[in-house]
């Protein structure tokens, strides 16, 4: 999708370049006849180029809507984003702007066309930025990795500073301590600079296709006017008011305020928050200053003063650590919200597919064996194929859960459900549409309904947590679903085994059930009971953390 938009941008840039070439060319031509011919050729070429770009954009809008329809069942967030892009395109009248561009070129109003092209370029960049926010999963992973590295570095600096402070208070020689303190201050400053550099690079990369700050570049061609700008004189004062300019201290003065600003500082917002610095960076800068002050105290042989400054440096470092941990928690919560939404959509799709297979299986099972024809075998084969498609969806859901890695009972529930589906695939392929097959399908439907209900509750719980400040001592890396939901899922797995055991015991005297089928089914139940025991033990030992 982003590639299509880039092609549009290239086309627009080429059109603008052609405009720029035509204007001086037209101004240099003294002869009206020659001027008309050359301009006619240029105008035709420009108009044709613009029509192609307009047609490409129309096709792109249609493709976005088709993709939204296709992904609405499995990825509702993506579908909503694609529809939002098209809706904003309509609101901005992008299609109308393309038509106007063609008319302006055809009627030789090139100067007006160039001005309109700037507005159109700005609108397309805004749509591109919105569309690229779909890469949020990749951005989240990159941000987490980056913040985790910062956190490791800060913790290492804290350990080194604690060692220095202990030795200073313990009466060690202050001269070598002074050198170590200076070296640690330098290291802390380098980390602050690295954070600044990498965050800026990250923001630039995210905005690169739209060339960050491009919308503001409209003023650049008229930069001659800037000295006379009303706002510029006020701006000269701002560099002197460094703290006000970035408002960097405000988000960090209180624990919760800092938390609210941190997500934005990491680019969690889709554009508006990206200009804000990483809140831990200022803490590191402050820590560096305190360390330098401690170094001077050590050089002056003022032990008590050095210890005090070292304690202040440690306080700033711990605040930096807390800021980074809070950013990680926010990123993790965003990851969880995305994963829960994708899982819910996928399970709902699987439930709809499984219910359709079950209805057709029941209908086919009502036909006595001796009355079944070749067409019934074909229908059973089709049902087997339909069930195999549900297995594919289960594989995708299982991959999502395993990638997250924080749940134990849910992946096991999906795995057991998948095995049931595979069993149904085989039985339907053999035209076994009896009570055993139907009962397994019922269990699959019940399992899907339980999982959808559990996911919806998890999503609701997460929304409620967002509206409240995080409690003291909350884990920095929240799990996908809480312990209670995991225990409920284990209970559901056990109840399913109990129900199936009771059902099989009733089938022992049934003429429809064969002894071999029942023995195989009971062996599978025994294996599942063993697995439930293992996941319960893993949950108790907190192997998901």
Order of alpha helices (4+ residues) and beta strands (2+ residues): alpha-alpha-alpha-alpha-alpha-alpha-alpha-alpha-alpha-alpha-alpha-alpha-alpha-alpha-alpha-alpha-alpha-alpha
